[in-house]
Amino acid sequence: MSSQQSSPAVFCHGLRKVYDGRQGLLRRPAPSVVAVDGLDLSIGPGECFGLLGPNGSGKTTTVEMLEGLLEPTAGQVGLLGRSWSTNEADLRERVGVGLQETHLPEKLTVEEVLTLFRSFYRRPRALDDLLSEVELTDKRRAWVGRLSGGQRQRLAIACAMVGEPEVLFLDEPTTGLDPQSRRQVWGLIAAYRARGGTVVLTTHYMEEATRLCDRVGIVERGRMVRVGSPAELIAQLAGDHVIELELEMGNDARLTREELLALPSVAEAQLSGEGLWSISSSQPEVGAAATLALVERKGVRLARLVTRKASLEDVFVALTGRHLDDG
């Protein structure tokens, strides 16, 4: 049955989290902080859904409320047709969680860590199967402190999958990993989905979201500003190509948005940094030639001009005016 016809695996409505801001023993008044502001979300069974946004946008707070680790200030949360308030013990058996940072005891071996986590579940997966899936069979007796970054992350994901969960939450699972280790983690996620699992993923990596996610939700300042498949969101841009134009610093000559928008095939132009323009174009060869001609007429010194296909990063910039790596 498709996700459109069945009940959602993960659901929230009007989700809100406000921190009162009071700090220290004296509890001095301080401004409240709204981390999540009325967020709605519905994720179908078997879907991989990605939450995109810069640090501080509310992604991790949202995921922690969905995971039952954080109490919402307001709103509803449902997983697999159940709620944390009345079905916590059942949901803990059916949900796996990979945190943004997983700190495992460094003096335990890989086998000891997985044995510990297996003891938390009534019907855990076989130890040898887990070790084989995360490619740590030859490291089963190695101390956690001796593992590489990629091996540690695969072990953390194995801990999250010990109970063969129906829903797997992964918060920035490949941050800081080298490309090879990142692809190994992608393979684990793909294998889990092939068994019918649902994935909720937060990430900063556009290639990761594009490759793994059926749909993504763009979060900005605690609100969901757009939801769709990567291809759908990119298609909504004014142009399917981007011309990146970087001007040399210290040059008095400047370009204006109005001048760029007047060029042929240019649909949008945004100043995304000092002297750095992102120009949307449906015909990049026409737009690039016209842009170079404008640069020459204005006497602007050019540092760099490149054209590329539009990406989810461009979608985020168009919707929010910020980059995904902005703090």
C-alpha positions as YAML, in Angstrom:
chain: A
units: angstrom
residues:
- id: 1
  name: MET
  ca: [0.00, 0.00, 0.00]
- id: 2
  name: SER
  ca: [1.36, 3.46, -0.89]
- id: 3
  name: SER
  ca: [2.07, 6.12, 1.70]
- id: 4
  name: GLN
  ca: [-0.73, 8.23, 0.23]
- id: 5
  name: GLN
  ca: [-3.31, 5.49, 0.97]
- id: 6
  name: SER
  ca: [-2.16, 4.37, 4.44]
- id: 7
  name: SER
  ca: [-1.88, 6.12, 7.78]
- id: 8
  name: PRO
  ca: [1.30, 8.16, 8.26]
- id: 9
  name: ALA
  ca: [4.20, 6.52, 10.04]
- id: 10
  name: VAL
  ca: [5.18, 9.90, 11.55]
- id: 11
  name: PHE
  ca: [2.77, 12.77, 12.13]
- id: 12
  name: CYS
  ca: [2.76, 16.09, 13.91]
- id: 13
  name: HIS
  ca: [0.37, 19.04, 13.90]
- id: 14
  name: GLY
  ca: [0.92, 22.50, 15.34]
- id: 15
  name: LEU
  ca: [4.19, 21.34, 16.91]
- id: 16
  name: ARG
  ca: [5.71, 24.07, 19.04]
- id: 17
  name: LYS
  ca: [8.62, 24.35, 21.47]
- id: 18
  name: VAL
  ca: [9.34, 27.47, 23.50]
- id: 19
  name: TYR
  ca: [12.20, 27.82, 25.96]
- id: 20
  name: ASP
  ca: [11.44, 30.33, 28.72]
- id: 21
  name: GLY
  ca: [15.00, 31.66, 28.73]
- id: 22
  name: ARG
  ca: [15.38, 31.85, 32.53]
- id: 23
  name: GLN
  ca: [18.92, 30.97, 33.54]
- id: 24
  name: GLY
  ca: [20.96, 30.29, 36.66]
- id: 25
  name: LEU
  ca: [20.03, 29.83, 40.31]
- id: 26
  name: LEU
  ca: [18.37, 33.24, 40.54]
- id: 27
  name: ARG
  ca: [16.10, 32.44, 37.55]
- id: 28
  name: ARG
  ca: [16.45, 35.94, 36.19]
- id: 29
  name: PRO
  ca: [13.89, 36.77, 33.46]
- id: 30
  name: ALA
  ca: [15.21, 36.51, 29.92]
- id: 31
  name: PRO
  ca: [13.55, 36.58, 26.50]
- id: 32
  name: SER
  ca: [11.75, 33.38, 25.53]
- id: 33
  name: VAL
  ca: [13.15, 31.47, 22.57]
- id: 34
  name: VAL
  ca: [10.76, 29.90, 20.07]
- id: 35
  name: ALA
  ca: [12.66, 26.91, 18.65]
- id: 36
  name: VAL
  ca: [9.75, 25.32, 16.75]
- id: 37
  name: ASP
  ca: [6.76, 27.40, 15.76]
- id: 38
  name: GLY
  ca: [3.62, 25.51, 14.72]
- id: 39
  name: LEU
  ca: [5.14, 22.85, 12.48]
- id: 40
  name: ASP
  ca: [2.99, 20.33, 10.56]
- id: 41
  name: LEU
  ca: [4.38, 17.12, 9.07]
- id: 42
  name: SER
  ca: [3.13, 13.79, 7.69]
- id: 43
  name: ILE
  ca: [5.53, 11.01, 6.62]
- id: 44
  name: GLY
  ca: [4.29, 7.83, 4.96]
- id: 45
  name: PRO
  ca: [5.38, 4.27, 5.77]
- id: 46
  name: GLY
  ca: [8.55, 3.29, 3.93]
- id: 47
  name: GLU
  ca: [9.38, 6.90, 3.06]
- id: 48
  name: CYS
  ca: [12.73, 8.59, 3.59]
- id: 49
  name: PHE
  ca: [12.00, 12.17, 4.63]
- id: 50
  name: GLY
  ca: [14.75, 14.78, 5.03]
- id: 51
  name: LEU
  ca: [14.65, 17.89, 7.18]
- id: 52
  name: LEU
  ca: [16.88, 20.62, 5.76]
- id: 53
  name: GLY
  ca: [17.92, 23.84, 7.43]
- id: 54
  name: PRO
  ca: [20.92, 25.67, 8.90]
- id: 55
  name: ASN
  ca: [22.01, 25.36, 12.51]
- id: 56
  name: GLY
  ca: [19.43, 26.97, 14.77]
- id: 57
  name: SER
  ca: [16.53, 26.44, 12.36]
- id: 58
  name: GLY
  ca: [14.74, 23.98, 14.68]
- id: 59
  name: LYS
  ca: [15.56, 20.68, 12.93]
- id: 60
  name: THR
  ca: [17.08, 18.86, 15.89]
- id: 61
  name: THR
  ca: [14.45, 20.17, 18.32]
- id: 62
  name: THR
  ca: [11.72, 18.94, 15.97]
- id: 63
  name: VAL
  ca: [13.29, 15.50, 15.67]
- id: 64
  name: GLU
  ca: [13.78, 15.21, 19.44]
- id: 65
  name: MET
  ca: [10.08, 15.90, 20.00]
- id: 66
  name: LEU
  ca: [9.13, 13.32, 17.37]
- id: 67
  name: GLU
  ca: [11.48, 10.83, 19.06]
- id: 68
  name: GLY
  ca: [9.82, 11.39, 22.44]
- id: 69
  name: LEU
  ca: [13.02, 12.79, 23.94]
- id: 70
  name: LEU
  ca: [11.65, 16.31, 24.36]
- id: 71
  name: GLU
  ca: [8.23, 17.41, 25.57]
- id: 72
  name: PRO
  ca: [6.45, 19.78, 23.15]
- id: 73
  name: THR
  ca: [5.14, 23.08, 24.44]
- id: 74
  name: ALA
  ca: [2.08, 22.57, 22.24]
- id: 75
  name: GLY
  ca: [0.88, 20.41, 19.37]
- id: 76
  name: GLN
  ca: [0.33, 16.74, 18.58]
- id: 77
  name: VAL
  ca: [2.83, 14.00, 17.75]
- id: 78
  name: GLY
  ca: [1.92, 10.56, 16.45]
- id: 79
  name: LEU
  ca: [4.09, 7.59, 15.43]
- id: 80
  name: LEU
  ca: [2.71, 4.40, 13.90]
- id: 81
  name: GLY
  ca: [-0.79, 5.41, 15.01]
- id: 82
  name: ARG
  ca: [0.32, 5.83, 18.63]
- id: 83
  name: SER
  ca: [1.35, 8.66, 20.95]
- id: 84
  name: TRP
  ca: [4.26, 8.95, 23.36]
- id: 85
  name: SER
  ca: [1.94, 9.91, 26.21]
- id: 86
  name: THR
  ca: [0.04, 6.60, 26.18]
- id: 87
  name: ASN
  ca: [2.24, 4.10, 24.28]
- id: 88
  name: GLU
  ca: [5.83, 4.93, 25.21]
- id: 89
  name: ALA
  ca: [6.97, 1.39, 26.06]
- id: 90
  name: ASP
  ca: [5.56, 0.01, 22.80]
- id: 91
  name: LEU
  ca: [7.05, 2.80, 20.69]
- id: 92
  name: ARG
  ca: [10.52, 2.39, 22.24]
- id: 93
  name: GLU
  ca: [10.52, -1.16, 20.83]
- id: 94
  name: ARG
  ca: [9.51, 0.06, 17.35]
- id: 95
  name: VAL
  ca: [11.57, 3.25, 16.94]
- id: 96
  name: GLY
  ca: [15.32, 3.59, 16.45]
- id: 97
  name: VAL
  ca: [17.26, 6.79, 17.19]
- id: 98
  name: GLY
  ca: [20.66, 7.92, 15.94]
- id: 99
  name: LEU
  ca: [21.60, 11.13, 17.72]
- id: 100
  name: GLN
  ca: [23.68, 13.96, 16.28]
- id: 101
  name: GLU
  ca: [26.51, 12.92, 18.63]
- id: 102
  name: THR
  ca: [26.66, 9.40, 20.08]
- id: 103
  name: HIS
  ca: [29.12, 8.92, 22.92]
- id: 104
  name: LEU
  ca: [29.79, 5.23, 23.56]
- id: 105
  name: PRO
  ca: [32.08, 3.88, 26.31]
- id: 106
  name: GLU
  ca: [35.57, 3.79, 24.83]
- id: 107
  name: LYS
  ca: [36.76, 0.88, 27.00]
- id: 108
  name: LEU
  ca: [34.01, -1.45, 25.79]
- id: 109
  name: THR
  ca: [34.45, -3.59, 22.71]
- id: 110
  name: VAL
  ca: [32.14, -3.38, 19.70]
- id: 111
  name: GLU
  ca: [30.61, -6.71, 20.68]
- id: 112
  name: GLU
  ca: [30.04, -5.57, 24.29]
- id: 113
  name: VAL
  ca: [28.32, -2.36, 23.15]
- id: 114
  name: LEU
  ca: [25.94, -4.21, 20.84]
- id: 115
  name: THR
  ca: [25.28, -6.88, 23.50]
- id: 116
  name: LEU
  ca: [24.34, -4.10, 25.92]
- id: 117
  name: PHE
  ca: [21.95, -2.47, 23.45]
- id: 118
  name: ARG
  ca: [20.45, -5.85, 22.49]
- id: 119
  name: SER
  ca: [19.53, -6.37, 26.17]
- id: 120
  name: PHE
  ca: [17.11, -3.42, 25.93]
- id: 121
  name: TYR
  ca: [14.81, -5.21, 23.44]
- id: 122
  name: ARG
  ca: [12.53, -8.23, 23.73]
- id: 123
  name: ARG
  ca: [13.36, -9.45, 20.20]
- id: 124
  name: PRO
  ca: [16.74, -7.99, 19.17]
- id: 125
  name: ARG
  ca: [18.48, -8.76, 15.91]
- id: 126
  name: ALA
  ca: [21.17, -11.42, 15.88]
- id: 127
  name: LEU
  ca: [24.57, -10.04, 16.84]
- id: 128
  name: ASP
  ca: [26.39, -11.58, 13.88]
- id: 129
  name: ASP
  ca: [23.83, -10.12, 11.46]
- id: 130
  name: LEU
  ca: [24.32, -6.64, 12.89]
- id: 131
  name: LEU
  ca: [28.10, -6.87, 12.74]
- id: 132
  name: SER
  ca: [27.99, -8.08, 9.16]
- id: 133
  name: GLU
  ca: [25.55, -5.38, 8.03]
- id: 134
  name: VAL
  ca: [27.65, -2.50, 9.41]
- id: 135
  name: GLU
  ca: [30.91, -4.15, 8.26]
- id: 136
  name: LEU
  ca: [32.39, -4.46, 11.74]
- id: 137
  name: THR
  ca: [32.73, -8.24, 12.01]
- id: 138
  name: ASP
  ca: [36.53, -7.99, 12.07]
- id: 139
  name: LYS
  ca: [36.29, -5.27, 14.75]
- id: 140
  name: ARG
  ca: [33.98, -7.13, 17.13]
- id: 141
  name: ARG
  ca: [36.67, -7.36, 19.84]
- id: 142
  name: ALA
  ca: [38.16, -3.91, 19.21]
- id: 143
  name: TRP
  ca: [37.68, -1.17, 21.79]
- id: 144
  name: VAL
  ca: [35.36, 1.63, 20.76]
- id: 145
  name: GLY
  ca: [38.19, 4.08, 21.48]
- id: 146
  name: ARG
  ca: [40.30, 2.44, 18.75]
- id: 147
  name: LEU
  ca: [37.69, 2.81, 15.99]
- id: 148
  name: SER
  ca: [37.88, 5.35, 13.19]
- id: 149
  name: GLY
  ca: [35.21, 8.04, 12.85]
- id: 150
  name: GLY
  ca: [33.39, 6.11, 10.15]
- id: 151
  name: GLN
  ca: [33.50, 2.86, 12.16]
- id: 152
  name: ARG
  ca: [32.13, 4.62, 15.24]
- id: 153
  name: GLN
  ca: [29.26, 6.06, 13.24]
- id: 154
  name: ARG
  ca: [28.40, 2.67, 11.75]
- id: 155
  name: LEU
  ca: [28.42, 1.23, 15.28]
- id: 156
  name: ALA
  ca: [26.08, 4.02, 16.44]
- id: 157
  name: ILE
  ca: [23.68, 3.22, 13.58]
- id: 158
  name: ALA
  ca: [23.88, -0.48, 14.48]
- id: 159
  name: CYS
  ca: [22.82, 0.44, 18.04]
- id: 160
  name: ALA
  ca: [19.85, 2.35, 16.59]
- id: 161
  name: MET
  ca: [18.86, -0.67, 14.46]
- id: 162
  name: VAL
  ca: [19.27, -3.36, 17.14]
- id: 163
  name: GLY
  ca: [15.50, -3.77, 17.55]
- id: 164
  name: GLU
  ca: [14.80, -3.71, 13.77]
- id: 165
  name: PRO
  ca: [12.73, -0.52, 14.20]
- id: 166
  name: GLU
  ca: [9.85, 0.43, 11.95]
- id: 167
  name: VAL
  ca: [10.91, 4.09, 12.08]
- id: 168
  name: LEU
  ca: [14.55, 5.20, 12.17]
- id: 169
  name: PHE
  ca: [15.52, 8.76, 13.14]
- id: 170
  name: LEU
  ca: [18.99, 9.89, 12.06]
- id: 171
  name: ASP
  ca: [20.19, 13.36, 13.04]
- id: 172
  name: GLU
  ca: [23.12, 14.49, 10.84]
- id: 173
  name: PRO
  ca: [24.40, 10.90, 10.48]
- id: 174
  name: THR
  ca: [27.35, 11.68, 8.19]
- id: 175
  name: THR
  ca: [28.64, 14.98, 9.57]
- id: 176
  name: GLY
  ca: [32.44, 14.96, 9.71]
- id: 177
  name: LEU
  ca: [32.85, 11.69, 7.79]
- id: 178
  name: ASP
  ca: [35.10, 11.23, 4.79]
- id: 179
  name: PRO
  ca: [33.40, 10.51, 1.43]
- id: 180
  name: GLN
  ca: [33.94, 6.74, 1.62]
- id: 181
  name: SER
  ca: [32.50, 6.49, 5.15]
- id: 182
  name: ARG
  ca: [29.59, 8.69, 4.11]
- id: 183
  name: ARG
  ca: [28.71, 6.33, 1.28]
- id: 184
  name: GLN
  ca: [28.91, 3.35, 3.63]
- id: 185
  name: VAL
  ca: [26.31, 5.02, 5.86]
- id: 186
  name: TRP
  ca: [24.16, 5.72, 2.79]
- id: 187
  name: GLY
  ca: [24.32, 2.02, 1.99]
- id: 188
  name: LEU
  ca: [23.09, 1.14, 5.50]
- id: 189
  name: ILE
  ca: [20.14, 3.51, 5.11]
- id: 190
  name: ALA
  ca: [19.30, 2.11, 1.68]
- id: 191
  name: ALA
  ca: [19.40, -1.48, 3.00]
- id: 192
  name: TYR
  ca: [17.14, -0.55, 5.92]
- id: 193
  name: ARG
  ca: [14.63, 1.05, 3.55]
- id: 194
  name: ALA
  ca: [14.70, -2.01, 1.31]
- id: 195
  name: ARG
  ca: [13.35, -3.96, 4.32]
- id: 196
  name: GLY
  ca: [10.40, -1.53, 4.50]
- id: 197
  name: GLY
  ca: [11.66, 0.88, 7.15]
- id: 198
  name: THR
  ca: [10.75, 4.57, 7.41]
- id: 199
  name: VAL
  ca: [13.58, 7.09, 7.78]
- id: 200
  name: VAL
  ca: [13.51, 10.63, 9.17]
- id: 201
  name: LEU
  ca: [16.82, 12.28, 8.36]
- id: 202
  name: THR
  ca: [18.35, 15.67, 9.08]
- id: 203
  name: THR
  ca: [21.32, 16.69, 6.98]
- id: 204
  name: HIS
  ca: [23.39, 19.59, 5.68]
- id: 205
  name: TYR
  ca: [24.54, 17.67, 2.62]
- id: 206
  name: MET
  ca: [22.59, 18.34, -0.55]
- id: 207
  name: GLU
  ca: [23.91, 15.25, -2.35]
- id: 208
  name: GLU
  ca: [22.80, 13.16, 0.63]
- id: 209
  name: ALA
  ca: [19.27, 14.59, 0.62]
- id: 210
  name: THR
  ca: [18.94, 14.30, -3.15]
- id: 211
  name: ARG
  ca: [20.19, 10.70, -3.22]
- id: 212
  name: LEU
  ca: [18.36, 9.31, -0.17]
- id: 213
  name: CYS
  ca: [15.15, 11.28, 0.34]
- id: 214
  name: ASP
  ca: [11.78, 10.78, -1.33]
- id: 215
  name: ARG
  ca: [10.73, 14.17, 0.03]
- id: 216
  name: VAL
  ca: [12.40, 16.96, 1.96]
- id: 217
  name: GLY
  ca: [11.05, 19.68, 4.19]
- id: 218
  name: ILE
  ca: [12.84, 23.01, 4.36]
- id: 219
  name: VAL
  ca: [12.80, 24.41, 7.91]
- id: 220
  name: GLU
  ca: [13.56, 28.03, 8.70]
- id: 221
  name: ARG
  ca: [13.23, 29.63, 12.14]
- id: 222
  name: GLY
  ca: [11.10, 26.78, 13.42]
- id: 223
  name: ARG
  ca: [8.63, 26.74, 10.54]
- id: 224
  name: MET
  ca: [8.19, 24.45, 7.56]
- id: 225
  name: VAL
  ca: [8.48, 26.73, 4.54]
- id: 226
  name: ARG
  ca: [8.27, 24.14, 1.73]
- id: 227
  name: VAL
  ca: [7.82, 20.36, 1.31]
- id: 228
  name: GLY
  ca: [8.30, 18.25, -1.81]
- id: 229
  name: SER
  ca: [10.58, 15.84, -3.61]
- id: 230
  name: PRO
  ca: [14.04, 17.23, -4.47]
- id: 231
  name: ALA
  ca: [13.12, 17.29, -8.15]
- id: 232
  name: GLU
  ca: [9.81, 19.07, -7.48]
- id: 233
  name: LEU
  ca: [11.43, 21.76, -5.34]
- id: 234
  name: ILE
  ca: [14.19, 22.41, -7.87]
- id: 235
  name: ALA
  ca: [11.62, 22.59, -10.69]
- id: 236
  name: GLN
  ca: [9.84, 25.38, -8.80]
- id: 237
  name: LEU
  ca: [12.85, 27.66, -9.16]
- id: 238
  name: ALA
  ca: [12.68, 30.41, -11.75]
- id: 239
  name: GLY
  ca: [15.49, 28.74, -13.74]
- id: 240
  name: ASP
  ca: [16.94, 25.24, -13.71]
- id: 241
  name: HIS
  ca: [20.54, 26.50, -13.94]
- id: 242
  name: VAL
  ca: [22.55, 28.85, -11.75]
- id: 243
  name: ILE
  ca: [25.26, 31.29, -12.84]
- id: 244
  name: GLU
  ca: [27.58, 32.03, -9.92]
- id: 245
  name: LEU
  ca: [29.24, 35.41, -10.40]
- id: 246
  name: GLU
  ca: [32.00, 36.53, -8.05]
- id: 247
  name: LEU
  ca: [33.43, 40.05, -8.34]
- id: 248
  name: GLU
  ca: [36.89, 41.11, -7.18]
- id: 249
  name: MET
  ca: [36.92, 42.94, -3.87]
- id: 250
  name: GLY
  ca: [37.96, 46.57, -3.64]
- id: 251
  name: ASN
  ca: [36.37, 47.52, -6.94]
- id: 252
  name: ASP
  ca: [34.20, 50.65, -6.93]
- id: 253
  name: ALA
  ca: [32.15, 49.44, -9.91]
- id: 254
  name: ARG
  ca: [29.06, 47.50, -8.90]
- id: 255
  name: LEU
  ca: [26.24, 45.53, -10.46]
- id: 256
  name: THR
  ca: [22.61, 45.91, -9.45]
- id: 257
  name: ARG
  ca: [19.85, 43.33, -9.30]
- id: 258
  name: GLU
  ca: [17.79, 45.37, -11.75]
- id: 259
  name: GLU
  ca: [20.62, 45.29, -14.31]
- id: 260
  name: LEU
  ca: [20.98, 41.53, -14.00]
- id: 261
  name: LEU
  ca: [17.23, 40.87, -14.21]
- id: 262
  name: ALA
  ca: [17.12, 42.86, -17.45]
- id: 263
  name: LEU
  ca: [19.49, 40.38, -19.14]
- id: 264
  name: PRO
  ca: [18.10, 37.73, -21.52]
- id: 265
  name: SER
  ca: [17.17, 34.35, -19.95]
- id: 266
  name: VAL
  ca: [17.86, 35.67, -16.40]
- id: 267
  name: ALA
  ca: [14.87, 34.92, -14.16]
- id: 268
  name: GLU
  ca: [16.25, 35.82, -10.73]
- id: 269
  name: ALA
  ca: [19.36, 37.34, -9.19]
- id: 270
  name: GLN
  ca: [20.35, 37.33, -5.54]
- id: 271
  name: LEU
  ca: [23.34, 38.85, -3.79]
- id: 272
  name: SER
  ca: [24.37, 35.95, -1.53]
- id: 273
  name: GLY
  ca: [27.55, 37.53, -0.17]
- id: 274
  name: GLU
  ca: [29.75, 40.57, -0.74]
- id: 275
  name: GLY
  ca: [30.40, 40.61, -4.46]
- id: 276
  name: LEU
  ca: [28.84, 37.16, -4.95]
- id: 277
  name: TRP
  ca: [25.74, 36.83, -7.13]
- id: 278
  name: SER
  ca: [23.56, 33.77, -7.73]
- id: 279
  name: ILE
  ca: [21.72, 34.19, -11.02]
- id: 280
  name: SER
  ca: [18.91, 31.82, -12.09]
- id: 281
  name: SER
  ca: [18.71, 31.15, -15.80]
- id: 282
  name: SER
  ca: [16.76, 28.81, -18.08]
- id: 283
  name: GLN
  ca: [19.45, 29.14, -20.79]
- id: 284
  name: PRO
  ca: [22.79, 29.38, -19.00]
- id: 285
  name: GLU
  ca: [24.85, 29.86, -22.17]
- id: 286
  name: VAL
  ca: [22.75, 32.92, -23.08]
- id: 287
  name: GLY
  ca: [22.65, 34.27, -19.53]
- id: 288
  name: ALA
  ca: [26.40, 33.81, -19.00]
- id: 289
  name: ALA
  ca: [27.28, 35.58, -22.24]
- id: 290
  name: ALA
  ca: [24.96, 38.49, -21.39]
- id: 291
  name: THR
  ca: [26.37, 38.68, -17.86]
- id: 292
  name: LEU
  ca: [29.95, 38.83, -19.15]
- id: 293
  name: ALA
  ca: [28.97, 41.60, -21.56]
- id: 294
  name: LEU
  ca: [27.41, 43.57, -18.69]
- id: 295
  name: VAL
  ca: [30.52, 43.09, -16.56]
- id: 296
  name: GLU
  ca: [32.69, 44.43, -19.38]
- id: 297
  name: ARG
  ca: [30.43, 47.44, -20.00]
- id: 298
  name: LYS
  ca: [30.38, 48.38, -16.32]
- id: 299
  name: GLY
  ca: [34.14, 47.93, -15.88]
- id: 300
  name: VAL
  ca: [33.67, 45.46, -13.08]
- id: 301
  name: ARG
  ca: [36.61, 43.16, -12.33]
- id: 302
  name: LEU
  ca: [35.54, 39.54, -12.45]
- id: 303
  name: ALA
  ca: [37.02, 36.95, -10.06]
- id: 304
  name: ARG
  ca: [34.96, 33.91, -11.11]
- id: 305
  name: LEU
  ca: [32.00, 32.87, -13.22]
- id: 306
  name: VAL
  ca: [30.66, 29.31, -13.27]
- id: 307
  name: THR
  ca: [27.41, 27.71, -14.39]
- id: 308
  name: ARG
  ca: [25.82, 24.60, -12.86]
- id: 309
  name: LYS
  ca: [22.53, 22.80, -12.43]
- id: 310
  name: ALA
  ca: [20.26, 24.18, -9.73]
- id: 311
  name: SER
  ca: [20.29, 22.29, -6.41]
- id: 312
  name: LEU
  ca: [18.39, 22.08, -3.14]
- id: 313
  name: GLU
  ca: [20.82, 24.67, -1.77]
- id: 314
  name: ASP
  ca: [19.50, 27.11, -4.38]
- id: 315
  name: VAL
  ca: [15.94, 26.28, -3.34]
- id: 316
  name: PHE
  ca: [16.78, 27.10, 0.27]
- id: 317
  name: VAL
  ca: [18.49, 30.37, -0.65]
- id: 318
  name: ALA
  ca: [15.54, 31.38, -2.85]
- id: 319
  name: LEU
  ca: [13.04, 30.69, -0.05]
- id: 320
  name: THR
  ca: [14.95, 32.09, 2.92]
- id: 321
  name: GLY
  ca: [17.80, 34.27, 1.67]
- id: 322
  name: ARG
  ca: [20.21, 32.13, 3.73]
- id: 323
  name: HIS
  ca: [22.57, 29.23, 3.01]
- id: 324
  name: LEU
  ca: [22.26, 25.82, 4.66]
- id: 325
  name: ASP
  ca: [25.69, 26.22, 6.27]
- id: 326
  name: ASP
  ca: [24.77, 29.56, 7.87]
- id: 327
  name: GLY
  ca: [24.82, 29.43, 11.67]
...
